[in-house]
Amino acid sequence: MALDFVKRILPSWKNAALALLAAGLLILAFPDFEYWFLAWFALVPLMWAVEREASIRRSFVLGWLFGTAFFFGTCWWLTYAPIHYAAFPWPLAYFLILIVSIGAGVFPAIFAAVLSALLKRFGSWAVLAAPFIWVLASFCGIG
């Protein structure tokens, strides 16, 4: 029974790889790497994975995976103060950032779930609503 639940919520490995690719591309657009031009199309693999996914629940998990990887990859610098000034062991500091990243990953998860619902209802044209969904979720305090 528990295995059935896991199968119902986990996305395919190909879609999970697309979500992680999107997170990696977006991380590269941020400072330290500064490939800013990647930001223009970094979310395309995520949206493609959401479109390919069968259920809204799995799309939510895809968005959460993307968000967790993205926030962990861009907020790593928050470990500096705990490691250097509070004498945290580095594994603990990175574990705490991972926990924060999992929480912050809910915003892209909600984005992916809403986009998935719209894609199932309106077809490929729903992708045009993606920027508005992203901004609305962020504006409402989700992100």
GROMACS elastic network, one bead per residue, 0.5 to 0.9 nm:
[ bonds ]
;  ai    aj funct       b0    kb
    1     4     6  0.51672   500
    1     5     6  0.65686   500
    1     6     6  0.88944   500
    2     5     6  0.51286   500
    2     6     6  0.63803   500
    2     7     6  0.87381   500
    3     6     6  0.50820   500
    3     7     6  0.62043   500
    3     8     6  0.86377   500
    4     7     6  0.50644   500
    4     8     6  0.61925   500
    4     9     6  0.88708   500
    5     8     6  0.50879   500
    5     9     6  0.64799   500
    5    10     6  0.86923   500
    6     9     6  0.54031   500
    6    10     6  0.59505   500
    7    10     6  0.55436   500
    7    11     6  0.80782   500
    8    11     6  0.81320   500
    8    55     6  0.85194   500
    8    57     6  0.80140   500
    8    58     6  0.74238   500
    9    55     6  0.83606   500
    9    57     6  0.59508   500
    9    58     6  0.50345   500
    9    59     6  0.87104   500
    9    60     6  0.87180   500
    9    61     6  0.70458   500
   10    13     6  0.86199   500
   10    16     6  0.88918   500
   10    57     6  0.84721   500
   10    58     6  0.57843   500
   10    59     6  0.89723   500
   10    61     6  0.68441   500
   10    62     6  0.82648   500
   11    14     6  0.82187   500
   11    15     6  0.64099   500
   11    16     6  0.63636   500
   11    53     6  0.69812   500
   11    54     6  0.85307   500
   11    55     6  0.87912   500
   11    57     6  0.88407   500
   11    58     6  0.51463   500
   11    59     6  0.72686   500
   11    61     6  0.70549   500
   11    62     6  0.66535   500
   12    15     6  0.53497   500
   12    16     6  0.62401   500
   12    17     6  0.86497   500
   12    53     6  0.78298   500
   12    58     6  0.86783   500
   13    17     6  0.60483   500
   13    18     6  0.85902   500
   14    17     6  0.50629   500
   14    18     6  0.63095   500
   14    19     6  0.87528   500
   14    49     6  0.80662   500
   15    19     6  0.62472   500
   15    20     6  0.86608   500
   15    45     6  0.85563   500
   15    46     6  0.79775   500
   15    48     6  0.82254   500
   15    50     6  0.76470   500
   15    52     6  0.75523   500
   15    53     6  0.73083   500
   15    62     6  0.74103   500
   16    19     6  0.50497   500
   16    20     6  0.62560   500
   16    21     6  0.85506   500
   16    46     6  0.87541   500
   16    49     6  0.75783   500
   16    61     6  0.88865   500
   16    62     6  0.61478   500
   16    65     6  0.74644   500
   16    66     6  0.82573   500
   17    20     6  0.50698   500
   17    21     6  0.60378   500
   17    22     6  0.85973   500
   17    45     6  0.89878   500
   17    49     6  0.87827   500
   18    22     6  0.61946   500
   18    23     6  0.86555   500
   18    44     6  0.89926   500
   18    45     6  0.51981   500
   18    46     6  0.59611   500
   18    47     6  0.89507   500
   18    48     6  0.78333   500
   18    49     6  0.60945   500
   18    62     6  0.89718   500
   18    66     6  0.89077   500
   19    22     6  0.51192   500
   19    23     6  0.63316   500
   19    24     6  0.86882   500
   19    43     6  0.84427   500
   19    45     6  0.62721   500
   19    47     6  0.83682   500
   19    48     6  0.88588   500
   19    49     6  0.67247   500
   19    50     6  0.86611   500
   19    62     6  0.62254   500
   19    63     6  0.72213   500
   19    65     6  0.69149   500
   19    66     6  0.51482   500
   19    67     6  0.88737   500
   19    69     6  0.89830   500
   20    24     6  0.61051   500
   20    25     6  0.85883   500
   20    45     6  0.86480   500
   20    46     6  0.80723   500
   20    62     6  0.88192   500
   20    65     6  0.71940   500
   20    66     6  0.56594   500
   20    69     6  0.68506   500
   20    70     6  0.82555   500
   21    24     6  0.50247   500
   21    25     6  0.61440   500
   21    26     6  0.85900   500
   21    42     6  0.82359   500
   21    45     6  0.68226   500
   21    46     6  0.79349   500
   21    66     6  0.84670   500
   22    25     6  0.51474   500
   22    26     6  0.61855   500
   22    27     6  0.85578   500
   22    41     6  0.86921   500
   22    42     6  0.52214   500
   22    43     6  0.54173   500
   22    44     6  0.70224   500
   22    45     6  0.53566   500
   22    46     6  0.56373   500
   22    47     6  0.89517   500
   22    66     6  0.71050   500
   22    70     6  0.85188   500
   23    26     6  0.51680   500
   23    27     6  0.60679   500
   23    28     6  0.86591   500
   23    42     6  0.74291   500
   23    43     6  0.77807   500
   23    46     6  0.82073   500
   23    65     6  0.87699   500
   23    66     6  0.54498   500
   23    67     6  0.72486   500
   23    68     6  0.86752   500
   23    69     6  0.60719   500
   23    71     6  0.86343   500
   23    73     6  0.82200   500
   24    27     6  0.50575   500
   24    28     6  0.62993   500
   24    29     6  0.88662   500
   24    42     6  0.82047   500
   24    66     6  0.88689   500
   24    69     6  0.77933   500
   24    70     6  0.69709   500
   24    73     6  0.79084   500
   25    28     6  0.51968   500
   25    29     6  0.66373   500
   25    35     6  0.87739   500
   25    38     6  0.62221   500
   25    39     6  0.73833   500
   25    41     6  0.84649   500
   25    42     6  0.52207   500
   25    43     6  0.81283   500
   26    29     6  0.51258   500
   26    30     6  0.69918   500
   26    35     6  0.89216   500
   26    36     6  0.86217   500
   26    38     6  0.65713   500
   26    39     6  0.56928   500
   26    41     6  0.85994   500
   26    42     6  0.53038   500
   26    43     6  0.74285   500
   26    70     6  0.71649   500
   27    30     6  0.55086   500
   27    31     6  0.84878   500
   27    33     6  0.79845   500
   27    34     6  0.89959   500
   27    35     6  0.89570   500
   27    39     6  0.87308   500
   27    42     6  0.89730   500
   27    69     6  0.88979   500
   27    70     6  0.61840   500
   27    71     6  0.84673   500
   27    73     6  0.61412   500
   27    74     6  0.60637   500
   28    31     6  0.77730   500
   28    32     6  0.80275   500
   28    33     6  0.52899   500
   28    34     6  0.63495   500
   28    35     6  0.56531   500
   28    36     6  0.74754   500
   28    38     6  0.72064   500
   28    39     6  0.83378   500
   29    32     6  0.87700   500
   29    33     6  0.65285   500
   29    34     6  0.51763   500
   29    37     6  0.67403   500
   29    38     6  0.54976   500
   29    39     6  0.55360   500
   29    42     6  0.84590   500
   30    33     6  0.61419   500
   30    34     6  0.52827   500
   30    35     6  0.70272   500
   30    36     6  0.65729   500
   30    39     6  0.84124   500
   30    74     6  0.73175   500
   31    35     6  0.82467   500
   31    36     6  0.84461   500
   31    74     6  0.85865   500
   32    35     6  0.89911   500
   33    36     6  0.83451   500
   34    37     6  0.84467   500
   35    38     6  0.58914   500
   35    39     6  0.79499   500
   36    39     6  0.57170   500
   36    40     6  0.80278   500
   37    40     6  0.58569   500
   37    41     6  0.80244   500
   37    42     6  0.89779   500
   38    41     6  0.58050   500
   38    42     6  0.55852   500
   39    42     6  0.51516   500
   39    43     6  0.76814   500
   40    43     6  0.78906   500
   40    44     6  0.88952   500
   41    44     6  0.54872   500
   41    45     6  0.83305   500
   42    45     6  0.69067   500
   42    46     6  0.80425   500
   43    46     6  0.52246   500
   43    47     6  0.62325   500
   43    48     6  0.85934   500
   44    47     6  0.51307   500
   44    48     6  0.60310   500
   44    49     6  0.85502   500
   45    48     6  0.50107   500
   45    49     6  0.61077   500
   45    50     6  0.85910   500
   46    49     6  0.50835   500
   46    50     6  0.61648   500
   46    51     6  0.85743   500
   46    62     6  0.77998   500
   46    63     6  0.75437   500
   46    66     6  0.75878   500
   46   112     6  0.81680   500
   47    51     6  0.60847   500
   47    52     6  0.85818   500
   47   112     6  0.75817   500
   47   115     6  0.80885   500
   47   116     6  0.86490   500
   47   127     6  0.77724   500
   47   130     6  0.85475   500
   48    51     6  0.50500   500
   48    52     6  0.61984   500
   48    53     6  0.86588   500
   49    52     6  0.50535   500
   49    53     6  0.60997   500
   49    59     6  0.78934   500
   49    62     6  0.77887   500
   50    53     6  0.51890   500
   50    54     6  0.83649   500
   50    55     6  0.88328   500
   50    56     6  0.83540   500
   50    58     6  0.82808   500
   50    59     6  0.52961   500
   50    60     6  0.85542   500
   50    62     6  0.72364   500
   50    63     6  0.81348   500
   50   112     6  0.64699   500
   50   113     6  0.80714   500
   50   115     6  0.75628   500
   50   116     6  0.59002   500
   50   119     6  0.86645   500
   51    54     6  0.80472   500
   51    59     6  0.83710   500
   51   115     6  0.83259   500
   51   116     6  0.63730   500
   51   119     6  0.66698   500
   51   120     6  0.82142   500
   51   123     6  0.89646   500
   51   124     6  0.80713   500
   53    56     6  0.77057   500
   53    58     6  0.66861   500
   53    59     6  0.62326   500
   53    62     6  0.89026   500
   53   116     6  0.80742   500
   54    57     6  0.87264   500
   54    58     6  0.72556   500
   54    59     6  0.79854   500
   54   116     6  0.89256   500
   55    58     6  0.53305   500
   55    59     6  0.63667   500
   55    60     6  0.87433   500
   55   113     6  0.88198   500
   55   116     6  0.77000   500
   55   117     6  0.85523   500
   56    60     6  0.61907   500
   56    61     6  0.87629   500
   56   112     6  0.80904   500
   56   113     6  0.53020   500
   56   114     6  0.78562   500
   56   115     6  0.86970   500
   56   116     6  0.56435   500
   56   117     6  0.62142   500
   56   120     6  0.88807   500
   57    60     6  0.50691   500
   57    61     6  0.65240   500
   57    62     6  0.87922   500
   57   113     6  0.68742   500
   58    61     6  0.50145   500
   58    62     6  0.62214   500
   58    63     6  0.86632   500
   58   113     6  0.81392   500
   59    63     6  0.61849   500
   59    64     6  0.85044   500
   59   109     6  0.74246   500
   59   110     6  0.88842   500
   59   112     6  0.56327   500
   59   113     6  0.53704   500
   59   114     6  0.88405   500
   59   115     6  0.85775   500
   59   116     6  0.64076   500
   60    63     6  0.51350   500
   60    64     6  0.61452   500
   60    65     6  0.86258   500
   60   106     6  0.84745   500
   60   108     6  0.81471   500
   60   110     6  0.61973   500
   60   111     6  0.78834   500
   60   112     6  0.55571   500
   60   114     6  0.84333   500
   60   116     6  0.84075   500
   61    65     6  0.60849   500
   61    66     6  0.85245   500
   61   109     6  0.63967   500
   61   112     6  0.84040   500
   61   113     6  0.84397   500
   62    65     6  0.50974   500
   62    66     6  0.61673   500
   62    67     6  0.85424   500
   62   108     6  0.87927   500
   62   109     6  0.68417   500
   62   112     6  0.72670   500
   62   113     6  0.87980   500
   63    67     6  0.59683   500
   63    68     6  0.84623   500
   63   105     6  0.73627   500
   63   106     6  0.76307   500
   63   107     6  0.80951   500
   63   108     6  0.50025   500
   63   110     6  0.71335   500
   63   111     6  0.70892   500
   63   112     6  0.51228   500
   63   113     6  0.74916   500
   64    68     6  0.59609   500
   64    69     6  0.84646   500
   64   102     6  0.74583   500
   64   103     6  0.89496   500
   64   104     6  0.86667   500
   64   106     6  0.56484   500
   64   107     6  0.77360   500
   64   108     6  0.60982   500
   64   110     6  0.80571   500
   64   112     6  0.83136   500
   65    68     6  0.52542   500
   65    69     6  0.61854   500
   65    70     6  0.84713   500
   65   102     6  0.82929   500
   65   105     6  0.71490   500
   65   108     6  0.87196   500
   65   109     6  0.77922   500
   66    69     6  0.53323   500
   66    70     6  0.59845   500
   66    71     6  0.85655   500
   66   105     6  0.72163   500
   66   108     6  0.71382   500
   66   109     6  0.78446   500
   67    70     6  0.50204   500
   67    71     6  0.59590   500
   67    72     6  0.82844   500
   67   101     6  0.73372   500
   67   102     6  0.74886   500
   67   103     6  0.89716   500
   67   104     6  0.69120   500
   67   106     6  0.69627   500
   67   107     6  0.72731   500
   67   108     6  0.53801   500
   67   109     6  0.69263   500
   68    71     6  0.53945   500
   68    72     6  0.59742   500
   68    73     6  0.84074   500
   68    98     6  0.75196   500
   68    99     6  0.88470   500
   68   100     6  0.85521   500
   68   103     6  0.77307   500
   68   104     6  0.69121   500
   68   106     6  0.81683   500
   68   108     6  0.87834   500
   69    72     6  0.51906   500
   69    73     6  0.59783   500
   69    74     6  0.86106   500
   69    98     6  0.87605   500
   69   101     6  0.74670   500
   69   102     6  0.84240   500
   69   105     6  0.80539   500
   70    73     6  0.51117   500
   70    74     6  0.61720   500
   70    75     6  0.84341   500
   70   101     6  0.80192   500
   70   105     6  0.80385   500
   71    74     6  0.51523   500
   71    75     6  0.56651   500
   71    76     6  0.82022   500
   71    97     6  0.87114   500
   71    98     6  0.84190   500
   71   100     6  0.83658   500
   71   101     6  0.51924   500
   71   102     6  0.81731   500
   71   104     6  0.70333   500
   71   105     6  0.70692   500
   72    75     6  0.54051   500
   72    76     6  0.59964   500
   72    94     6  0.86818   500
   72    97     6  0.66144   500
   72    98     6  0.60148   500
   72   100     6  0.82334   500
   72   101     6  0.54097   500
   72   102     6  0.83515   500
   73    76     6  0.59909   500
   74    77     6  0.75976   500
   75    78     6  0.57536   500
   75    79     6  0.81592   500
   75    97     6  0.74124   500
   75   101     6  0.81245   500
   76    79     6  0.59487   500
   76    80     6  0.81550   500
   76    94     6  0.74049   500
   76    97     6  0.70799   500
   77    80     6  0.57300   500
   77    81     6  0.84938   500
   78    81     6  0.66864   500
   78    82     6  0.78624   500
   78    93     6  0.85017   500
   78    94     6  0.88485   500
   78    97     6  0.74100   500
   79    82     6  0.56118   500
   79    83     6  0.61213   500
   79    84     6  0.85252   500
   79    88     6  0.89841   500
   79    90     6  0.77019   500
   79    93     6  0.54487   500
   79    94     6  0.64198   500
   79    96     6  0.85305   500
   79    97     6  0.71778   500
   80    83     6  0.53436   500
   80    84     6  0.59504   500
   80    85     6  0.79956   500
   80    93     6  0.83957   500
   81    84     6  0.52856   500
   81    85     6  0.52969   500
   81    86     6  0.68359   500
   81    87     6  0.86788   500
   81    88     6  0.89184   500
   82    85     6  0.55902   500
   82    87     6  0.62632   500
   82    88     6  0.54724   500
   82    89     6  0.83869   500
   82    90     6  0.84022   500
   82    93     6  0.64426   500
   83    86     6  0.59204   500
   83    87     6  0.50083   500
   83    89     6  0.62410   500
   83    90     6  0.59710   500
   83    92     6  0.88495   500
   83    93     6  0.66312   500
   84    87     6  0.56717   500
   84    88     6  0.75247   500
   85    88     6  0.80882   500
   87    90     6  0.86402   500
   88    91     6  0.82453   500
   88    92     6  0.64770   500
   88    93     6  0.62353   500
   89    92     6  0.54506   500
   89    93     6  0.64819   500
   89    94     6  0.89244   500
   90    93     6  0.50429   500
   90    94     6  0.61989   500
   90    95     6  0.84437   500
   91    94     6  0.52597   500
   91    95     6  0.59924   500
   91    96     6  0.86268   500
   92    96     6  0.61578   500
   92    97     6  0.86515   500
   93    96     6  0.52200   500
   93    97     6  0.63856   500
   93    98     6  0.86911   500
   94    98     6  0.61127   500
   94    99     6  0.86832   500
   95    99     6  0.63487   500
   95   100     6  0.87662   500
   96    99     6  0.50618   500
   96   100     6  0.63421   500
   96   101     6  0.85523   500
   97   100     6  0.50117   500
   97   101     6  0.59838   500
   97   102     6  0.85572   500
   98   102     6  0.61404   500
   98   103     6  0.86803   500
   99   102     6  0.51442   500
   99   103     6  0.64837   500
   99   104     6  0.87515   500
  100   103     6  0.51360   500
  100   104     6  0.61548   500
  100   105     6  0.84804   500
  101   105     6  0.58451   500
  101   106     6  0.89246   500
  102   105     6  0.50553   500
  102   106     6  0.71771   500
  103   106     6  0.58878   500
  103   107     6  0.85150   500
  104   107     6  0.62612   500
  104   108     6  0.82315   500
  104   142     6  0.85565   500
  104   143     6  0.66941   500
  105   108     6  0.57546   500
  105   109     6  0.63312   500
  105   110     6  0.88965   500
  105   143     6  0.82702   500
  106   110     6  0.61377   500
  106   111     6  0.85551   500
  106   142     6  0.76262   500
  106   143     6  0.76148   500
  107   110     6  0.53212   500
  107   111     6  0.63319   500
  107   112     6  0.87594   500
  107   134     6  0.84872   500
  107   137     6  0.68073   500
  107   138     6  0.72138   500
  107   141     6  0.89180   500
  107   142     6  0.54456   500
  108   112     6  0.60742   500
  108   113     6  0.85685   500
  108   134     6  0.77436   500
  108   137     6  0.84993   500
  108   143     6  0.78135   500
  109   112     6  0.51072   500
  109   113     6  0.62030   500
  109   114     6  0.86616   500
  110   113     6  0.50582   500
  110   114     6  0.61121   500
  110   115     6  0.84098   500
  110   134     6  0.89910   500
  110   137     6  0.75876   500
  110   142     6  0.84219   500
  111   114     6  0.53503   500
  111   115     6  0.60575   500
  111   116     6  0.84845   500
  111   130     6  0.79849   500
  111   133     6  0.62468   500
  111   134     6  0.59202   500
  111   137     6  0.68225   500
  112   115     6  0.50752   500
  112   116     6  0.59541   500
  112   117     6  0.86000   500
  112   130     6  0.89526   500
  113   116     6  0.50198   500
  113   117     6  0.62399   500
  113   118     6  0.86925   500
  114   117     6  0.51117   500
  114   118     6  0.62599   500
  114   119     6  0.85758   500
  114   130     6  0.89815   500
  114   133     6  0.74963   500
  115   118     6  0.51031   500
  115   119     6  0.60278   500
  115   120     6  0.85897   500
  115   126     6  0.71759   500
  115   127     6  0.73242   500
  115   129     6  0.78236   500
  115   130     6  0.65066   500
  115   133     6  0.74070   500
  116   119     6  0.50246   500
  116   120     6  0.61948   500
  116   121     6  0.85919   500
  116   126     6  0.87638   500
  117   120     6  0.52307   500
  117   121     6  0.62451   500
  117   122     6  0.86092   500
  118   122     6  0.57395   500
  118   123     6  0.72900   500
  118   124     6  0.88547   500
  118   125     6  0.88810   500
  118   126     6  0.56486   500
  118   127     6  0.82875   500
  118   129     6  0.84894   500
  119   122     6  0.53483   500
  119   124     6  0.59241   500
  119   125     6  0.74297   500
  119   126     6  0.52275   500
  119   127     6  0.71620   500
  120   123     6  0.57369   500
  120   124     6  0.84912   500
  120   126     6  0.86077   500
  121   126     6  0.82663   500
  122   125     6  0.64051   500
  122   126     6  0.58228   500
  123   126     6  0.59880   500
  123   127     6  0.83504   500
  124   127     6  0.59029   500
  124   128     6  0.82982   500
  125   128     6  0.58714   500
  125   129     6  0.79458   500
  126   129     6  0.54018   500
  126   130     6  0.71541   500
  127   130     6  0.52026   500
  127   131     6  0.83292   500
  128   131     6  0.71842   500
  128   132     6  0.82557   500
  129   132     6  0.53537   500
  129   133     6  0.61980   500
  129   134     6  0.87338   500
  130   133     6  0.50852   500
  130   134     6  0.61517   500
  130   135     6  0.86800   500
  131   134     6  0.51030   500
  131   135     6  0.62184   500
  131   136     6  0.84754   500
  132   135     6  0.52218   500
  132   136     6  0.58971   500
  132   137     6  0.84440   500
  133   136     6  0.51030   500
  133   137     6  0.60190   500
  133   138     6  0.85052   500
  134   137     6  0.53814   500
  134   138     6  0.62998   500
  134   139     6  0.86010   500
  135   138     6  0.50659   500
  135   139     6  0.58726   500
  135   140     6  0.84849   500
  136   140     6  0.60176   500
  136   141     6  0.87196   500
  136   142     6  0.88212   500
  137   140     6  0.53270   500
  137   141     6  0.67651   500
  137   142     6  0.55168   500
  137   143     6  0.65562   500
  138   141     6  0.54513   500
  138   142     6  0.53831   500
  139   142     6  0.72912   500
  139   143     6  0.75821   500
  140   143     6  0.78522   500
